[in-house]
Amino acid sequence: MTRRSEGPASRAAFRRAQRVLVGGVDSPVRSFRAVGGHPVFFARGRGAYLRDVDGRRYIDLVSSWGATVLGHAPPAVVRAVRTAAAGGLSFGAPSPREHELAERIVRAVPTVERVRFVTSGTEAVMSAVRVARGFTRRAKIVKFAGGYHGHSDGLLARAGSGLATAAIADSDGVPPSVVQDTLVLPYNDLLALERVFERYGEEIAAVVVEPVAANMNLVRPEDGFLPGIARLCRRAGALLIADEVITGFRLRRGAIHTEYGARADLVTFGKIIGGGLPVGAYGGRAEVMDRVAPLGPVYQAGTLAGNPVVMAAGAATLDALTPALYRTLERTSAQIAQAWTEAAREAGVEGFALPRVGSLLGVFFGPAAPRDYREALAVDRAAYARFFHTMLSNGVYLPPSPLEATFVSSAIGPTEVGRLARAAPPAFRTARGSR
Ligand SMILES: *Cc1c(COP(=O)(O)O)cnc(C)c1O
């Protein structure tokens, strides 16, 4: 698709950016390579809307990949950021804002007693894996195909040939030796995990899982999957790492793995807990977390970790996440999902599913809601690209990739739901194409 849905100012910005930034972007998915065309460059965001450099307005359904759950520039968060910034941008020393945000997390997540802040989700998961290895004195980690846990070397791995064999690096620059202790299994496949534990049980330090997988479109955990992982981990003396960088504080106040009947030993956060500023955090029970320096022998540090401005943005965001707000998010998301499902059917789109967990939506041009990465890859990419570009032309900014989830923010109200419902039918007709 090379439809020109971007304006002249975005085109000019992209040309200029490409001269000095790799591919013109700072994170590959933003480049629009997965949907074709040129990326839109944004000038500002307010509430449910983004405005691009050409002055065009879009309802934002990316929400900074989930971080801006309250919409753009929510006044209470901006106020908190201004106040904090005026008091100093970074101390490189403790400030009360760190334990104030940590207290909010500990209160909301029963499996977390101690927290350590870092500056990205990548760092959070990388560090949690290190803690698990330090605590268990074991090397192997298990992850699930299609789960994204940031870009640390050991987690940039895909499945090797046989089930229980070592993984293959999923990026150039990652030596085989770095992923030789990573095992990659299909999501929702408890039997495969059981077999891996039979074979490697004594060597497995941790299983890391997205409790709701939101980096391969949207894949729900099947009944018993998460409690099953927890049980196998417990039996083998391995730790369960719930990667809640997306799901934490999005689906409810706190983590979601406990709602599915699993107790994690370590939990990672990011995105929402920074309210749109760069953040990550990992936490768990004291016995495990107290292995981290300065109390224990597992080293991990950060110059800008616990940054006062970020902590203030996070605390103000969490304070806005009331039960009423989650009810609104649920209602709005359900209305969007219903409107789009009906529009797809009326447009005669063959093979469309819209899995949803709270404010996480999976716009999936495929035969049925995917259960694992293999099924997620069966998406009709061209159909998604057509849908994406028609929506973009009609003022809706969707994830520029068929493998990403769609994120609803609480700034989306009845007016926007109406606009989203009206924008869908022509987009589904284009997506269907001519038969
Ligand atoms: C986004 C994400 C990460 C990585 O976070 P960054 O802040 O982008 O480094 C890790 N895990 C999950 C589940 C994520 O969605």
The ligand as a Gaussian input file, in Angstrom:
#p B3LYP/6-31G(d) Opt

LIG

0 1
 C        6.628000      -2.514000      25.692000
 C        6.942000      -3.805000      26.365000
 C        8.211000      -4.077000      26.903000
 C        9.391000      -3.166000      26.675000
 O        9.180000      -1.911000      27.228000
 P       10.061000      -0.674000      26.660000
 O        9.698000       0.442000      27.596000
 O        9.584000      -0.459000      25.258000
 O       11.467000      -1.070000      26.734000
 C        8.380000      -5.233000      27.635000
 N        7.368000      -6.085000      27.825000
 C        6.139000      -5.883000      27.310000
 C        5.055000      -6.856000      27.579000
 C        5.899000      -4.738000      26.550000
 O        4.702000      -4.566000      25.985000

